[in-house]
Amino acid sequence: MRFAGVDIASLTHVIAIMTETGKVLVKPTSFGEDAAGYEKAFALLGPNTDVFVVMEATGHYGRNFMAALWARGYQLALINPIRTRLFAHEDLRRAKNDPIDALGLARFGIQKGPLLPTPPFDEATDQLREFVYLLERLTQDFGDRVRQLHRLIDLGFPEFTRQVPNPSAQRATAILAAYPSAQAFSDSCLRELATLRYDGSHYIGKPLASVLVETAKASVGRHHGPAYHLETRYICQDIDRLRFELRQIQQEIERRLAENPVAVLLATIDGLGAIAIARIIAAVGDPARFRSGAALASYVGAVPGTDRSGKGHRRSDPLCPLGNARLRRTLFMTTLGAVRRNPWLGAYYARLRARGKPPKLALLAAMRKLLMAIYSVAKHRKPFVPQLP
């Protein structure tokens, strides 16, 4: 059996091949991220019957080469970079470059084998994952624009939020796009402001328009000039556009979840919303691929980082820093709502609190319990049925 270590970079990768005894068959050789480079790599790999490829999980950089390997029938193991870094520390390795890393990956496959091959990505899950990532990026952009709008309102018309409490709402952005400052309000026509539509059917109305105009005439932010007007108008346009795009992406995610059998089953767990289910599937695919619910919890990072060696004993153990932090955040916020809406999980949380457990510790235990339910539903392919005391 031959072991090929592939060190992935953005434009140029390095491959090295070794035998089971550690003999170097192919010295570290670079190849490009293009068709000619891939053909060079496959010529070095040879037949797919007696070679095992080892790569690090390096985000999106190696996705195209992985797809090419799967298409040609090669076995591939995708390794957590933490493991390979600690493996290099075992040999007290001081130097680090791409050729050394490629040899180290091949040596890792030899010494840590047999490694489980990484299954090819499911196309539907991969598409859902991209939609979830896009939703997260646009949600962050939306929050950034809202915070910028808050700053401009505080400077240009701080009294505005007393009449329109939510500046990110569609009514507020429609008003501010047309009248971006206190000066613009005081110079406006009351009739035009009152008849302004903000969602195609609803008007601002004369009572609110009158209050805004009178308040703007005595506003402490009337001195701000055209730069603030233009910035407010552009940010309101961005907020309206992002609000529409977020709604479209959420509808697309919900449509794809309705076609996913695992997502349909997970929806039977009270407290798991569509976006939370989408993020779970985007992160782990099918939860049933883990060997146990404890393994799924370990992947998420819902396990304590116990450190009680020697005479030192902590009063409580923190969470282990390893794990999928993005999914852990999602599940923690989901658990906050689930303990209120899910009778089964709420009863478990109440029992822990009655025994004197701190609120955060009880929530983390409830999150682990929720992960066990997620794994059980995916493993047995049956809807969730709570067993209440």
C-alpha positions in Angstrom: 0.0 0.0 0.0 1.3 3.5 -0.9 0.5 6.6 1.0 0.3 10.0 -0.7 0.5 13.2 1.3 -0.9 16.3 -0.4 -0.2 19.7 1.1 -2.8 22.1 -0.2 -2.2 25.8 -0.9 -4.1 28.4 -2.9 -2.5 28.0 -6.3 0.3 25.4 -6.0 0.1 22.1 -4.1 2.8 19.6 -3.2 2.5 15.8 -3.3 4.8 13.1 -1.8 4.3 9.3 -1.9 5.8 6.8 0.5 5.5 3.0 1.0 4.2 1.3 4.2 7.8 0.9 5.3 8.5 4.7 5.1 10.5 4.6 1.8 10.0 7.7 -0.3 8.7 6.7 -3.7 8.0 10.2 -5.0 9.9 13.1 -3.6 7.8 16.2 -2.8 6.6 17.6 -6.2 4.5 20.6 -6.8 1.5 20.8 -9.1 -0.8 23.7 -10.0 -4.5 24.3 -9.4 -5.4 23.7 -13.0 -6.2 20.9 -15.4 -2.5 20.4 -16.3 -1.5 20.3 -12.7 -4.1 17.7 -11.8 -3.0 15.5 -14.7 0.6 15.7 -13.3 -0.6 14.7 -9.9 -2.6 11.7 -11.2 0.4 10.6 -13.2 2.4 10.6 -10.0 -0.3 8.8 -8.0 -0.7 6.0 -10.5 -3.5 3.4 -10.2 -6.2 4.0 -7.5 -6.1 0.4 -6.3 -3.1 0.6 -4.0 -2.8 4.2 -2.9 -4.3 6.2 0.0 -4.3 10.0 -0.1 -4.0 12.0 3.0 -4.9 15.7 3.1 -5.5 18.4 5.7 -8.9 20.1 6.0 -7.9 23.6 4.6 -11.3 25.2 3.9 -12.2 25.6 0.3 -8.8 25.4 -1.3 -8.7 21.6 -1.7 -12.3 21.1 -2.6 -11.7 20.9 -6.4 -8.8 18.4 -6.0 -10.9 16.3 -3.6 -13.7 16.1 -6.1 -11.3 15.1 -8.8 -9.9 12.3 -6.6 -13.3 11.0 -5.8 -14.3 11.1 -9.5 -11.3 8.8 -10.3 -12.0 6.4 -7.5 -9.1 7.3 -5.1 -9.5 6.7 -1.3 -9.0 9.9 0.6 -8.7 10.8 4.3 -9.3 14.5 5.3 -7.4 15.1 8.6 -7.9 17.8 11.2 -4.9 20.2 11.0 -4.6 20.0 14.8 -3.8 16.3 14.6 -1.1 16.8 12.0 0.5 19.7 13.8 0.7 17.7 17.0 2.0 14.7 15.0 4.8 16.9 13.7 5.6 18.0 17.3 6.2 14.3 18.2 9.2 14.3 16.0 10.4 17.6 17.4 10.2 19.0 13.9 11.5 22.6 13.8 11.3 23.4 10.1 8.0 23.8 8.3 7.4 24.2 4.6 5.2 22.6 1.9 7.5 19.7 1.0 8.1 18.8 4.6 4.3 19.0 5.3 3.6 16.7 2.3 6.0 14.1 3.6 4.6 14.5 7.1 1.0 13.8 5.8 2.2 10.6 4.1 4.0 9.5 7.3 0.9 10.3 9.3 -1.1 8.0 7.1 1.4 5.2 7.6 1.7 5.5 11.4 -1.9 6.4 12.3 -3.6 3.9 10.0 -5.9 2.4 9.2 -7.6 5.7 8.5 -11.3 5.9 7.6 -11.8 7.2 4.1 -13.7 10.4 3.9 -17.0 9.9 1.9 -17.7 12.1 -1.1 -19.7 15.2 -0.4 -23.4 14.9 -1.0 -24.5 17.4 -3.7 -27.7 18.4 -2.0 -26.0 18.9 1.4 -23.2 20.9 -0.3 -25.7 23.2 -1.9 -27.5 23.7 1.4 -24.2 24.4 3.1 -23.4 27.2 0.6 -26.9 28.8 1.2 -26.3 28.7 5.0 -22.9 30.4 4.6 -24.4 33.0 2.4 -27.2 33.6 4.9 -24.7 34.1 7.7 -22.6 36.5 5.7 -25.6 38.6 4.7 -26.9 38.5 8.2 -23.6 39.9 9.4 -23.7 42.6 6.7 -27.3 43.5 7.7 -26.3 43.9 11.3 -23.3 46.1 10.3 -25.5 48.4 8.3 -28.1 48.6 11.1 -25.3 49.7 13.6 -24.1 52.3 11.1 -27.6 53.6 10.7 -28.0 53.9 14.5 -24.8 56.0 14.6 -26.1 58.3 11.9 -29.5 58.7 13.6 -27.8 59.5 16.9 -25.9 62.3 15.2 -28.4 63.6 12.6 -31.7 63.2 14.3 -31.4 61.5 17.8 -35.1 62.2 18.6 -36.2 60.0 15.7 -36.2 56.7 17.6 -38.7 58.1 20.2 -41.3 58.1 17.4 -40.0 55.1 15.4 -38.4 52.7 17.9 -36.9 50.2 15.4 -34.7 52.1 12.8 -34.0 48.9 10.9 -37.8 48.3 10.1 -39.1 48.9 6.6 -41.1 51.9 7.7 -38.0 53.6 9.3 -35.7 53.0 6.3 -38.3 54.3 3.9 -38.7 57.5 5.9 -34.9 58.0 6.4 -34.1 57.3 2.7 -36.4 60.1 1.7 -35.6 62.4 4.7 -32.1 61.4 6.0 -31.7 64.0 8.7 -33.5 66.5 11.0 -32.8 69.3 8.5 -34.5 67.3 5.7 -37.5 66.8 7.9 -37.9 70.4 8.9 -37.6 71.5 5.2 -40.1 68.8 4.0 -43.6 69.1 2.9 -45.9 67.6 5.5 -48.4 66.3 2.9 -45.6 64.5 1.0 -44.3 62.9 4.2 -47.7 61.8 5.3 -48.5 60.1 2.0 -45.1 58.3 1.8 -45.6 54.5 1.3 -43.1 52.2 3.0 -44.3 48.7 1.9 -46.4 49.4 -1.2 -49.7 49.7 0.7 -49.2 51.5 4.0 -48.7 55.2 4.5 -46.7 57.1 7.1 -49.8 59.0 8.1 -50.4 62.6 9.1 -50.1 62.1 12.9 -46.6 60.6 12.7 -45.5 63.0 10.0 -46.6 66.0 12.0 -44.7 64.9 15.1 -41.5 64.1 13.1 -41.6 67.5 11.5 -42.2 69.5 14.7 -39.5 67.4 16.5 -37.0 67.9 13.7 -37.3 71.7 13.9 -35.9 71.7 17.5 -33.5 68.7 17.0 -30.0 69.0 18.3 -28.7 67.3 15.2 -29.9 69.9 12.6 -26.4 71.2 12.0 -25.1 68.1 10.1 -24.5 68.6 6.4 -24.9 66.7 3.1 -22.3 64.0 3.8 -24.5 62.6 6.6 -27.6 62.9 4.4 -25.9 60.9 1.6 -24.5 58.2 3.9 -27.9 57.7 5.6 -29.7 57.3 2.3 -27.2 54.8 1.0 -27.3 52.7 4.2 -31.1 52.6 4.1 -30.9 51.4 0.5 -28.5 48.7 1.6 -30.7 47.6 4.5 -33.7 47.3 2.2 -31.8 45.2 -0.3 -30.3 42.9 2.4 -33.7 42.5 4.0 -35.1 41.3 0.7 -32.2 39.0 -0.1 -32.3 37.4 3.4 -36.0 36.7 2.9 -35.3 35.1 -0.4 -32.4 32.9 0.9 -34.5 31.8 3.9 -37.3 30.7 1.6 -34.8 28.8 -0.5 -33.3 27.0 2.6 -36.8 26.1 3.8 -37.6 24.6 0.3 -34.4 22.5 0.3 -35.1 21.3 3.9 -38.5 20.1 2.9 -36.8 17.8 0.3 -34.2 16.5 2.8 -35.6 13.4 4.8 -33.2 14.0 7.7 -34.3 17.6 8.0 -38.0 16.6 8.0 -37.3 14.2 10.9 -35.3 16.8 12.9 -38.2 19.2 12.5 -40.3 17.0 14.8 -38.0 18.0 17.7 -39.7 21.0 19.4 -37.5 24.0 19.5 -35.4 23.2 16.4 -36.2 25.8 13.8 -35.5 25.7 10.1 -32.4 27.8 10.2 -31.0 25.7 13.1 -31.6 22.5 11.3 -30.0 23.9 8.1 -26.9 24.8 10.1 -26.7 21.4 11.7 -26.9 19.6 8.3 -24.5 22.1 6.8 -21.9 21.4 9.5 -22.2 17.6 9.9 -24.3 16.4 7.0 -26.2 13.3 8.2 -25.7 13.2 12.0 -26.1 9.4 11.8 -22.6 9.1 10.2 -21.1 9.5 13.7 -20.5 6.3 15.6 -22.5 7.5 18.6 -24.3 10.5 20.1 -21.3 11.1 22.3 -19.1 11.4 19.2 -21.4 14.0 17.8 -21.3 16.0 21.0 -17.5 15.7 21.0 -17.4 17.1 17.4 -19.6 20.0 18.4 -17.6 20.6 21.6 -20.3 20.0 24.2 -17.9 18.1 26.4 -16.0 19.4 29.5 -12.3 19.9 29.3 -11.4 18.0 32.5 -8.0 18.8 33.9 -7.5 17.2 37.4 -4.0 16.0 37.2 -2.0 15.8 40.4 -3.1 17.9 43.4 -4.9 20.6 41.4 -8.6 20.2 41.4 -10.9 22.8 39.9 -14.3 23.5 41.3 -15.8 23.2 37.8 -14.4 22.2 34.4 -14.7 24.5 31.5 -15.8 23.4 28.0 -13.1 21.8 25.9 -11.9 24.4 23.4 -11.9 21.9 20.6 -15.0 21.5 18.4 -17.1 23.3 15.8 -17.5 26.7 17.5 -19.9 28.0 14.8 -22.3 25.0 15.4 -21.8 25.2 19.1 -23.0 28.8 19.1 -26.0 27.9 17.0 -27.0 25.1 19.3 -26.5 27.1 22.5 -28.9 29.8 21.2 -31.3 27.1 20.0 -31.2 25.5 23.5 -32.1 28.8 25.1 -35.4 28.8 23.3 -35.9 25.0 23.3 -35.9 24.8 27.1 -39.0 27.1 27.0 -40.9 25.5 24.1 -39.9 21.8 24.4 -41.6 20.2 27.4 -39.2 17.3 27.5 -36.1 19.4 27.4 -37.6 22.0 29.7 -38.3 19.4 32.3 -34.7 18.1 32.1 -33.4 21.7 32.5 -35.7 22.3 35.5 -34.5 19.1 37.2 -30.9 20.3 36.9 -31.7 23.7 38.2 -33.6 22.1 41.2 -30.5 20.1 42.0 -28.5 23.3 42.3 -26.8 23.4 39.0 -25.8 26.9 37.7 -28.0 28.2 34.8 -25.2 28.0 32.2 -24.1 24.5 33.2 -27.7 23.3 33.0 -28.1 24.9 29.6 -24.9 23.1 28.3 -26.2 19.8 29.7 -29.5 20.5 27.9 -27.6 21.2 24.7 -25.9 17.8 25.0 -29.2 16.2 25.6 -30.6 17.9 22.5 -27.7 16.6 20.5 -28.5 13.0 21.7 -32.0 13.5 20.5 -30.8 14.8 17.1 -28.5 11.7 16.8 -31.2 9.3 17.8 -33.7 10.7 15.3 -31.2 10.6 12.5 -29.9 7.1 13.4 -33.3 5.4 13.6 -35.0 7.5 10.9 -38.0 7.9 13.1 -39.8 11.1 14.3 -39.0 12.4 17.7 -41.4 11.1 20.4 -40.7 12.7 23.9 -41.0 10.6 27.0 -42.3 12.9 29.7 -42.2 11.8 33.4 
